[in-house]
């Protein structure tokens, strides 16, 4: 996030499309299905934010 701040990029600009597509535009299909399983079966919305944080760390 510090690097994005340095570049003047808002985190929402990067993560917004991820949340709107529920990660279909950024993750492999197998990973998308796992995120959806946790979201729909467990009702765990925190998983969405953890996934976004992991992607930010990865990039």
N, CA, C and O atoms as a GROMACS GRO file, in nm:
protein
  236
    1UNK      N    1   0.082  -0.119   0.000
    1UNK     CA    2   0.000   0.000   0.000
    1UNK      C    3   0.087   0.125   0.000
    1UNK      O    4   0.049   0.228  -0.057
    2UNK      N    5   0.203   0.116   0.064
    2UNK     CA    6   0.292   0.233   0.064
    2UNK      C    7   0.338   0.266  -0.077
    2UNK      O    8   0.348   0.383  -0.114
    3UNK      N    9   0.365   0.164  -0.155
    3UNK     CA   10   0.409   0.186  -0.293
    3UNK      C   11   0.297   0.250  -0.374
    3UNK      O   12   0.321   0.340  -0.456
    4UNK      N   13   0.174   0.205  -0.353
    4UNK     CA   14   0.061   0.266  -0.423
    4UNK      C   15   0.043   0.411  -0.381
    4UNK      O   16   0.014   0.497  -0.464
    5UNK      N   17   0.060   0.439  -0.252
    5UNK     CA   18   0.054   0.577  -0.205
    5UNK      C   19   0.161   0.662  -0.272
    5UNK      O   20   0.135   0.774  -0.315
    6UNK      N   21   0.282   0.607  -0.281
    6UNK     CA   22   0.392   0.677  -0.344
    6UNK      C   23   0.360   0.711  -0.491
    6UNK      O   24   0.394   0.818  -0.540
    7UNK      N   25   0.293   0.616  -0.558
    7UNK     CA   26   0.257   0.637  -0.698
    7UNK      C   27   0.132   0.723  -0.715
    7UNK      O   28   0.099   0.763  -0.827
    8UNK      N   29   0.062   0.751  -0.605
    8UNK     CA   30  -0.060   0.829  -0.612
    8UNK      C   31  -0.180   0.749  -0.660
    8UNK      O   32  -0.275   0.805  -0.714
    9UNK      N   33  -0.175   0.619  -0.639
    9UNK     CA   34  -0.283   0.530  -0.682
    9UNK      C   35  -0.370   0.495  -0.562
    9UNK      O   36  -0.319   0.454  -0.458
   10UNK      N   37  -0.499   0.512  -0.576
   10UNK     CA   38  -0.593   0.475  -0.471
   10UNK      C   39  -0.610   0.323  -0.471
   10UNK      O   40  -0.624   0.262  -0.577
   11UNK      N   41  -0.611   0.263  -0.354
   11UNK     CA   42  -0.628   0.118  -0.343
   11UNK      C   43  -0.760   0.075  -0.405
   11UNK      O   44  -0.768  -0.032  -0.465
   12UNK      N   45  -0.863   0.156  -0.391
   12UNK     CA   46  -0.995   0.123  -0.447
   12UNK      C   47  -0.990   0.112  -0.600
   12UNK      O   48  -1.068   0.035  -0.658
   13UNK      N   49  -0.901   0.186  -0.665
   13UNK     CA   50  -0.890   0.176  -0.810
   13UNK      C   51  -0.843   0.037  -0.851
   13UNK      O   52  -0.883  -0.016  -0.954
   14UNK      N   53  -0.758  -0.022  -0.768
   14UNK     CA   54  -0.704  -0.154  -0.798
   14UNK      C   55  -0.799  -0.263  -0.753
   14UNK      O   56  -0.826  -0.358  -0.827
   15UNK      N   57  -0.850  -0.251  -0.632
   15UNK     CA   58  -0.930  -0.359  -0.574
   15UNK      C   59  -1.078  -0.354  -0.613
   15UNK      O   60  -1.146  -0.457  -0.606
   16UNK      N   61  -1.127  -0.240  -0.654
   16UNK     CA   62  -1.268  -0.228  -0.692
   16UNK      C   63  -1.313  -0.331  -0.794
   16UNK      O   64  -1.412  -0.401  -0.772
   17UNK      N   65  -1.241  -0.342  -0.906
   17UNK     CA   66  -1.280  -0.444  -1.005
   17UNK      C   67  -1.273  -0.587  -0.951
   17UNK      O   68  -1.350  -0.673  -0.992
   18UNK      N   69  -1.180  -0.611  -0.859
   18UNK     CA   70  -1.170  -0.746  -0.800
   18UNK      C   71  -1.297  -0.780  -0.725
   18UNK      O   72  -1.352  -0.889  -0.740
   19UNK      N   73  -1.344  -0.685  -0.643
   19UNK     CA   74  -1.465  -0.711  -0.564
   19UNK      C   75  -1.589  -0.717  -0.653
   19UNK      O   76  -1.677  -0.800  -0.630
   20UNK      N   77  -1.597  -0.631  -0.753
   20UNK     CA   78  -1.714  -0.631  -0.840
   20UNK      C   79  -1.727  -0.760  -0.920
   20UNK      O   80  -1.838  -0.806  -0.948
   21UNK      N   81  -1.614  -0.819  -0.956
   21UNK     CA   82  -1.617  -0.944  -1.033
   21UNK      C   83  -1.600  -1.066  -0.943
   21UNK      O   84  -1.596  -1.179  -0.992
   22UNK      N   85  -1.592  -1.044  -0.814
   22UNK     CA   86  -1.566  -1.148  -0.714
   22UNK      C   87  -1.443  -1.230  -0.757
   22UNK      O   88  -1.443  -1.353  -0.749
   23UNK      N   89  -1.340  -1.160  -0.801
   23UNK     CA   90  -1.208  -1.211  -0.833
   23UNK      C   91  -1.199  -1.293  -0.962
   23UNK      O   92  -1.095  -1.353  -0.988
   24UNK      N   93  -1.305  -1.296  -1.043
   24UNK     CA   94  -1.298  -1.374  -1.167
   24UNK      C   95  -1.201  -1.315  -1.268
   24UNK      O   96  -1.154  -1.386  -1.357
   25UNK      N   97  -1.172  -1.187  -1.256
   25UNK     CA   98  -1.084  -1.121  -1.353
   25UNK      C   99  -0.937  -1.122  -1.313
   25UNK      O  100  -0.853  -1.069  -1.386
   26UNK      N  101  -0.904  -1.183  -1.197
   26UNK     CA  102  -0.766  -1.176  -1.152
   26UNK      C  103  -0.710  -1.310  -1.104
   26UNK      O  104  -0.588  -1.327  -1.099
   27UNK      N  105  -0.795  -1.404  -1.067
   27UNK     CA  106  -0.750  -1.532  -1.014
   27UNK      C  107  -0.776  -1.645  -1.112
   27UNK      O  108  -0.866  -1.636  -1.196
   28UNK      N  109  -0.697  -1.752  -1.102
   28UNK     CA  110  -0.729  -1.872  -1.180
   28UNK      C  111  -0.865  -1.928  -1.136
   28UNK      O  112  -0.906  -1.910  -1.021
   29UNK      N  113  -0.933  -1.995  -1.227
   29UNK     CA  114  -1.068  -2.042  -1.201
   29UNK      C  115  -1.077  -2.129  -1.075
   29UNK      O  116  -1.173  -2.116  -0.999
   30UNK      N  117  -0.980  -2.216  -1.052
   30UNK     CA  118  -0.981  -2.303  -0.934
   30UNK      C  119  -0.979  -2.220  -0.805
   30UNK      O  120  -1.047  -2.253  -0.708
   31UNK      N  121  -0.903  -2.113  -0.806
   31UNK     CA  122  -0.896  -2.025  -0.689
   31UNK      C  123  -1.025  -1.946  -0.671
   31UNK      O  124  -1.072  -1.926  -0.559
   32UNK      N  125  -1.083  -1.902  -0.782
   32UNK     CA  126  -1.211  -1.832  -0.776
   32UNK      C  127  -1.316  -1.921  -0.712
   32UNK      O  128  -1.392  -1.877  -0.625
   33UNK      N  129  -1.322  -2.046  -0.754
   33UNK     CA  130  -1.420  -2.139  -0.698
   33UNK      C  131  -1.399  -2.160  -0.549
   33UNK      O  132  -1.496  -2.173  -0.474
   34UNK      N  133  -1.276  -2.164  -0.505
   34UNK     CA  134  -1.247  -2.180  -0.362
   34UNK      C  135  -1.294  -2.058  -0.284
   34UNK      O  136  -1.356  -2.072  -0.178
   35UNK      N  137  -1.267  -1.940  -0.334
   35UNK     CA  138  -1.312  -1.817  -0.268
   35UNK      C  139  -1.465  -1.816  -0.262
   35UNK      O  140  -1.523  -1.784  -0.158
   36UNK      N  141  -1.530  -1.852  -0.372
   36UNK     CA  142  -1.676  -1.857  -0.373
   36UNK      C  143  -1.730  -1.959  -0.275
   36UNK      O  144  -1.830  -1.934  -0.208
   37UNK      N  145  -1.664  -2.076  -0.266
   37UNK     CA  146  -1.708  -2.178  -0.171
   37UNK      C  147  -1.709  -2.124  -0.029
   37UNK      O  148  -1.807  -2.140   0.044
   38UNK      N  149  -1.601  -2.059   0.008
   38UNK     CA  150  -1.592  -2.004   0.144
   38UNK      C  151  -1.695  -1.895   0.164
   38UNK      O  152  -1.758  -1.888   0.269
   39UNK      N  153  -1.714  -1.811   0.065
   39UNK     CA  154  -1.811  -1.703   0.076
   39UNK      C  155  -1.954  -1.756   0.085
   39UNK      O  156  -2.030  -1.715   0.173
   40UNK      N  157  -1.991  -1.845  -0.004
   40UNK     CA  158  -2.129  -1.891  -0.012
   40UNK      C  159  -2.163  -1.997   0.091
   40UNK      O  160  -2.272  -1.995   0.149
   41UNK      N  161  -2.073  -2.090   0.115
   41UNK     CA  162  -2.102  -2.198   0.208
   41UNK      C  163  -2.088  -2.153   0.353
   41UNK      O  164  -2.176  -2.180   0.436
   42UNK      N  165  -1.979  -2.085   0.383
   42UNK     CA  166  -1.954  -2.041   0.521
   42UNK      C  167  -2.012  -1.904   0.550
   42UNK      O  168  -2.028  -1.867   0.666
   43UNK      N  169  -2.043  -1.827   0.446
   43UNK     CA  170  -2.091  -1.691   0.466
   43UNK      C  171  -1.982  -1.599   0.518
   43UNK      O  172  -2.010  -1.498   0.582
   44UNK      N  173  -1.857  -1.635   0.491
   44UNK     CA  174  -1.743  -1.563   0.544
   44UNK      C  175  -1.700  -1.453   0.447
   44UNK      O  176  -1.623  -1.477   0.354
   45UNK      N  177  -1.751  -1.332   0.468
   45UNK     CA  178  -1.716  -1.219   0.382
   45UNK      C  179  -1.575  -1.170   0.406
   45UNK      O  180  -1.516  -1.102   0.321
   46UNK      N  181  -1.520  -1.202   0.522
   46UNK     CA  182  -1.382  -1.162   0.553
   46UNK      C  183  -1.286  -1.223   0.452
   46UNK      O  184  -1.181  -1.165   0.423
   47UNK      N  185  -1.321  -1.340   0.400
   47UNK     CA  186  -1.236  -1.408   0.302
   47UNK      C  187  -1.212  -1.320   0.180
   47UNK      O  188  -1.104  -1.325   0.122
   48UNK      N  189  -1.309  -1.240   0.141
   48UNK     CA  190  -1.291  -1.151   0.026
   48UNK      C  191  -1.181  -1.049   0.053
   48UNK      O  192  -1.098  -1.023  -0.034
   49UNK      N  193  -1.180  -0.992   0.172
   49UNK     CA  194  -1.077  -0.894   0.206
   49UNK      C  195  -0.941  -0.959   0.224
   49UNK      O  196  -0.839  -0.901   0.186
   50UNK      N  197  -0.939  -1.078   0.280
   50UNK     CA  198  -0.811  -1.150   0.293
   50UNK      C  199  -0.754  -1.184   0.157
   50UNK      O  200  -0.633  -1.176   0.136
   51UNK      N  201  -0.840  -1.222   0.065
   51UNK     CA  202  -0.795  -1.252  -0.071
   51UNK      C  203  -0.738  -1.127  -0.137
   51UNK      O  204  -0.633  -1.133  -0.201
   52UNK      N  205  -0.806  -1.014  -0.122
   52UNK     CA  206  -0.757  -0.889  -0.180
   52UNK      C  207  -0.623  -0.849  -0.118
   52UNK      O  208  -0.533  -0.805  -0.190
   53UNK      N  209  -0.609  -0.864   0.012
   53UNK     CA  210  -0.481  -0.832   0.077
   53UNK      C  211  -0.370  -0.922   0.027
   53UNK      O  212  -0.258  -0.876   0.004
   54UNK      N  213  -0.399  -1.049   0.011
   54UNK     CA  214  -0.298  -1.143  -0.040
   54UNK      C  215  -0.256  -1.105  -0.182
   54UNK      O  216  -0.138  -1.112  -0.216
   55UNK      N  217  -0.352  -1.065  -0.264
   55UNK     CA  218  -0.318  -1.023  -0.400
   55UNK      C  219  -0.235  -0.896  -0.401
   55UNK      O  220  -0.142  -0.883  -0.480
   56UNK      N  221  -0.267  -0.802  -0.313
   56UNK     CA  222  -0.186  -0.679  -0.304
   56UNK      C  223  -0.044  -0.710  -0.262
   56UNK      O  224   0.050  -0.650  -0.314
   57UNK      N  225  -0.027  -0.803  -0.171
   57UNK     CA  226   0.109  -0.842  -0.129
   57UNK      C  227   0.182  -0.913  -0.242
   57UNK      O  228   0.302  -0.896  -0.259
   58UNK      N  229   0.108  -0.992  -0.320
   58UNK     CA  230   0.167  -1.067  -0.431
   58UNK      C  231   0.219  -0.973  -0.539
   58UNK      O  232   0.327  -0.994  -0.594
   59UNK      N  233   0.140  -0.870  -0.569
   59UNK     CA  234   0.180  -0.775  -0.672
   59UNK      C  235   0.265  -0.667  -0.614
   59UNK      O  236   0.308  -0.577  -0.687
   0.00000   0.00000   0.00000
